[in-house]
């Protein structure tokens, strides 16, 4: 399946369950493919170059928490999940998200 099709499928599935696409990590070749086919969706989110393709989603969670999920943009389903407490600072949240990105890279690339 082309990355653009998989991207559209994942975004639609997550939206159906109340998730919002917040940002994306993309290889240059994936970004080029998506920009040529699905540019309107990429205009709404921050896209950072990465050695892996992944999408960041978030939604409200129980007890005033905010749930974030980092979903690998591949046929193989793999995602990392974190629920942030309302009193966590944005700096704490960003640190946790960066750790999740590192774990995802390690899972995909093996280092």
Backbone torsions as a table, in degrees:
resi	resn	phi	psi	omega
1	UNK	NA	136.9	177.9
2	UNK	-65.6	148.7	179.7
3	UNK	-59.4	-38.1	-179.5
4	UNK	-62.1	-42.9	178.7
5	UNK	-66.0	-43.1	179.0
6	UNK	-63.5	-41.6	177.3
7	UNK	-56.8	-50.6	-179.1
8	UNK	-61.6	-41.7	-179.7
9	UNK	-64.2	-46.0	-179.5
10	UNK	-65.5	-44.7	180.0
11	UNK	-60.8	-43.5	179.7
12	UNK	-63.6	-43.7	179.9
13	UNK	-63.6	-46.9	-179.9
14	UNK	-64.4	-42.0	178.6
15	UNK	-60.1	-39.7	179.7
16	UNK	-58.0	-29.0	-178.4
17	UNK	-101.9	15.1	173.0
18	UNK	89.4	8.8	179.9
19	UNK	-88.3	148.4	176.8
20	UNK	-114.6	131.6	175.2
21	UNK	-70.5	120.7	-175.7
22	UNK	-104.8	-39.8	179.2
23	UNK	-162.6	173.7	-178.2
24	UNK	-141.5	147.3	171.9
25	UNK	-111.5	126.3	-175.2
26	UNK	-143.5	143.7	169.8
27	UNK	-69.0	151.0	-179.8
28	UNK	-55.1	-40.2	-178.6
29	UNK	-68.3	-34.0	176.9
30	UNK	-69.8	-42.6	178.7
31	UNK	-59.8	-43.1	179.0
32	UNK	-61.8	-42.8	178.6
33	UNK	-62.4	-46.5	-177.9
34	UNK	-68.8	-37.7	179.1
35	UNK	-63.9	-32.5	-179.7
36	UNK	-78.0	-23.9	-175.1
37	UNK	-114.1	-35.0	-173.8
38	UNK	-131.2	42.7	-174.2
39	UNK	-58.1	-34.7	-176.5
40	UNK	-63.0	-34.4	178.5
41	UNK	-73.6	-36.2	-179.1
42	UNK	-72.2	-21.6	179.0
43	UNK	-67.5	-20.2	-176.0
44	UNK	-91.0	-9.3	-175.0
45	UNK	-130.7	157.0	174.3
46	UNK	-76.0	127.8	178.5
47	UNK	-117.5	126.1	178.2
48	UNK	-117.0	141.5	177.0
49	UNK	-68.5	140.2	-175.8
50	UNK	-153.7	158.4	175.8
51	UNK	-78.0	-5.3	177.1
52	UNK	-130.8	156.3	175.8
53	UNK	-99.9	123.4	-179.6
54	UNK	-154.2	156.1	-179.3
55	UNK	-121.8	136.6	175.8
56	UNK	-97.2	126.3	175.9
57	UNK	-122.8	152.6	174.1
58	UNK	-143.9	161.0	174.5
59	UNK	-163.9	164.0	176.0
60	UNK	-66.9	147.5	-179.8
61	UNK	-127.6	177.7	-178.7
62	UNK	-66.2	156.0	177.6
63	UNK	58.6	39.1	177.7
64	UNK	61.8	19.5	176.5
65	UNK	-86.1	166.6	175.9
66	UNK	-120.6	124.7	-179.5
67	UNK	-93.5	137.0	175.6
68	UNK	-126.1	139.8	177.2
69	UNK	-133.5	133.6	176.3
70	UNK	-105.8	110.3	-173.9
71	UNK	-108.2	124.0	176.6
72	UNK	-62.9	133.5	179.3
73	UNK	-90.3	73.0	179.8
74	UNK	-147.2	163.7	176.4
75	UNK	-61.9	-38.2	177.8
76	UNK	-69.7	124.3	-177.7
77	UNK	-77.5	122.4	177.1
78	UNK	-153.9	127.9	179.9
79	UNK	-148.8	153.3	174.2
80	UNK	-116.0	142.0	-173.4
81	UNK	-127.5	143.0	175.6
82	UNK	-147.4	135.9	174.5
83	UNK	-110.9	123.9	-177.3
84	UNK	-97.3	137.1	176.5
85	UNK	-72.5	152.4	-178.0
86	UNK	-62.6	-25.4	-177.6
87	UNK	-90.0	1.5	177.8
88	UNK	-75.1	138.0	180.0
89	UNK	-75.7	162.7	177.3
90	UNK	-63.8	-32.2	177.6
91	UNK	-65.1	-42.4	177.3
92	UNK	-64.1	-41.2	179.4
93	UNK	-65.0	-43.4	-180.0
94	UNK	-63.8	-40.1	177.8
95	UNK	-60.8	-44.2	178.7
96	UNK	-64.5	-40.4	178.8
97	UNK	-65.5	-38.7	177.5
98	UNK	-64.8	-37.5	176.2
99	UNK	-64.3	-39.2	177.6
100	UNK	-64.1	-41.0	177.8
101	UNK	-61.5	-41.1	179.0
102	UNK	-64.2	-41.5	177.9
103	UNK	-63.9	-38.8	178.7
104	UNK	-65.4	-46.0	178.0
105	UNK	-58.6	-43.3	-180.0
106	UNK	-62.3	-41.0	178.8
107	UNK	-62.4	-44.1	-175.7
108	UNK	-77.5	-46.0	-172.8
109	UNK	-94.8	-16.7	177.5
110	UNK	79.0	16.2	176.7
111	UNK	-150.0	NA	NA
